[in-house]
Amino acid sequence: LRMEKSLKGAAFIGAVMCTCQKLPLDMLMYYDARPCGMNGMFSTDFVCDCLKGYYPFYAFNVLYQLGREVESVGDGDVYICAARKEDEAAVMLTRFCVEDHESAEEVAVNLSGFGACSAEVYILDEQNDLSLIQRLTLDTVAVLPLTVTPQSTYLIKLKK
């Protein structure tokens, strides 16, 4: 139960969402968002306080609002999904590690196919709750290098 309410639980949620997005699945449910022991999204003492598990839902909703999934491929313990509409796109990247002793890993996020754009990078980790950490301008062949820590989730928003 402690893991469900932790950053590792949030990374598991993000990894499951990205994995299931690529499967022939009609619905994915989360048990349980009520103020109870199984809830990893909201504090049971103050239900308006978000736990780490809330933020993968927020990030996935950004993709959902864009409307169209685009190809994305993760590797190993890096899970990724992406979506776009005409002049906007977003990428959700989660690194879920079963083992707790893993170290940071360099990941090159290939954003080719969207063209020149501005980007905002948000991170969910022990210190940040999907906080903006970087704004940049990308050219037409864009590769975004990230140092991805275990159990972290990134949301990358792109706009032409």
C-alpha positions as CSV (number, residue, x, y, z in Angstrom):
1,L,0.0,0.0,0.0
2,R,2.9,2.4,0.7
3,M,4.3,1.7,-2.8
4,E,0.9,2.5,-4.4
5,K,1.0,6.0,-2.8
6,S,4.7,6.6,-3.7
7,L,6.6,7.8,-6.8
8,K,7.2,4.2,-7.7
9,G,3.4,3.6,-7.7
10,A,3.0,6.7,-9.9
11,A,5.7,5.3,-12.4
12,F,3.8,2.0,-12.5
13,I,0.6,3.9,-13.3
14,G,2.3,5.7,-16.2
15,A,4.0,2.6,-17.5
16,V,0.7,0.7,-17.5
17,M,-1.1,3.6,-19.3
18,C,1.6,3.8,-22.0
19,T,1.7,0.0,-22.4
20,C,-2.1,-0.4,-22.6
21,Q,-2.4,2.5,-25.1
22,K,-0.6,0.2,-27.6
23,L,-2.8,-2.8,-26.9
24,P,-6.3,-3.7,-28.3
25,L,-7.9,-2.6,-25.0
26,D,-11.2,-0.7,-24.8
27,M,-11.1,0.5,-21.2
28,L,-8.5,0.8,-18.5
29,M,-9.8,1.4,-14.9
30,Y,-8.0,2.5,-11.8
31,Y,-8.9,1.0,-8.5
32,D,-9.5,3.1,-6.4
33,A,-9.8,6.9,-6.4
34,R,-12.0,7.1,-3.3
35,P,-10.4,8.2,-0.1
36,C,-9.3,4.8,1.0
37,G,-6.2,2.7,1.5
38,M,-5.9,1.7,-2.2
39,N,-6.0,5.3,-3.5
40,G,-2.7,6.4,-4.8
41,M,-4.1,9.6,-6.4
42,F,-5.4,11.7,-3.5
43,S,-4.6,12.1,0.2
44,T,-7.0,10.2,2.4
45,D,-6.7,13.0,5.0
46,F,-7.2,15.9,2.7
47,V,-8.8,14.7,-0.6
48,C,-7.9,17.9,-2.4
49,D,-4.2,17.1,-1.9
50,C,-2.8,15.2,-4.9
51,L,-0.4,12.3,-4.4
52,K,2.2,11.4,-7.0
53,G,-0.2,8.9,-8.6
54,Y,-2.5,11.7,-9.7
55,Y,0.1,13.2,-12.1
56,P,0.3,10.4,-14.7
57,F,-3.5,10.7,-15.1
58,Y,-3.0,14.5,-15.8
59,A,-0.2,13.8,-18.3
60,F,-2.2,11.1,-20.1
61,N,-5.2,13.5,-20.3
62,V,-3.0,16.0,-22.1
63,L,-2.4,13.3,-24.8
64,Y,-6.1,12.3,-24.8
65,Q,-7.1,15.9,-25.4
66,L,-4.9,16.0,-28.5
67,G,-7.0,13.2,-30.0
68,R,-4.7,11.2,-32.2
69,E,-2.0,8.8,-31.1
70,V,1.2,8.8,-33.0
71,E,3.9,6.2,-33.1
72,S,6.1,6.0,-30.1
73,V,8.5,3.3,-29.0
74,G,10.1,2.8,-25.6
75,D,12.9,0.6,-24.7
76,G,13.6,-1.5,-21.6
77,D,12.2,0.2,-18.5
78,V,11.2,3.3,-20.5
79,Y,7.6,3.5,-21.4
80,I,6.3,6.1,-23.8
81,C,3.2,7.2,-25.6
82,A,2.5,10.3,-27.7
83,A,-0.4,12.2,-29.4
84,R,-0.9,15.2,-31.7
85,K,-3.3,17.4,-33.5
86,E,-2.4,20.0,-36.2
87,D,-0.1,22.3,-34.4
88,E,0.4,20.6,-31.0
89,A,1.8,17.4,-29.8
90,A,2.8,15.8,-26.5
91,V,4.8,12.9,-25.3
92,M,4.5,11.1,-22.0
93,L,7.6,9.1,-20.9
94,T,7.8,7.1,-17.8
95,R,10.7,5.1,-16.4
96,F,9.4,2.3,-14.1
97,C,12.1,0.2,-12.5
98,V,11.1,-2.9,-10.6
99,E,14.4,-2.8,-8.7
100,D,15.1,0.2,-6.4
101,H,18.9,0.3,-7.0
102,E,18.8,1.5,-10.6
103,S,20.6,4.7,-11.5
104,A,19.8,7.6,-13.9
105,E,19.9,6.7,-17.6
106,E,20.5,8.9,-20.7
107,V,17.5,8.8,-23.1
108,A,17.3,10.4,-26.5
109,V,13.7,11.3,-27.3
110,N,13.4,11.4,-31.1
111,L,10.7,14.0,-31.9
112,S,11.2,13.9,-35.7
113,G,8.1,14.2,-37.9
114,F,6.6,17.1,-36.1
115,G,8.9,19.8,-37.4
116,A,10.3,22.9,-35.9
117,C,8.5,23.9,-32.7
118,S,8.8,25.1,-29.1
119,A,8.9,22.6,-26.4
120,E,8.1,22.5,-22.7
121,V,9.4,19.7,-20.5
122,Y,7.7,18.8,-17.2
123,I,8.9,16.2,-14.7
124,L,7.3,14.1,-12.0
125,D,9.9,13.0,-9.5
126,E,10.5,13.1,-5.7
127,Q,11.0,16.9,-5.8
128,N,8.5,17.9,-8.5
129,D,4.9,17.3,-9.2
130,L,4.9,17.6,-13.0
131,S,6.8,20.9,-12.8
132,L,8.1,22.8,-15.8
133,I,11.9,22.2,-15.9
134,Q,12.8,23.3,-19.4
135,R,11.6,25.5,-22.3
136,L,13.4,25.2,-25.7
137,T,13.1,25.6,-29.4
138,L,13.6,22.5,-31.6
139,D,14.6,22.4,-35.2
140,T,13.1,20.0,-37.8
141,V,15.2,17.0,-36.8
142,A,14.7,17.1,-33.1
143,V,16.3,14.8,-30.6
144,L,15.7,15.8,-27.0
145,P,18.3,14.3,-24.6
146,L,17.0,13.6,-21.1
147,T,18.7,12.2,-18.0
148,V,15.9,10.0,-16.7
149,T,15.9,8.9,-13.1
150,P,14.2,5.7,-12.0
151,Q,10.4,6.1,-11.3
152,S,10.2,9.5,-13.0
153,T,7.6,10.6,-15.5
154,Y,8.0,13.3,-18.1
155,L,5.5,15.3,-20.1
156,I,6.8,17.0,-23.2
157,K,4.5,19.5,-24.8
158,L,5.2,20.7,-28.4
159,K,3.7,23.6,-30.2
160,K,4.4,25.0,-33.7
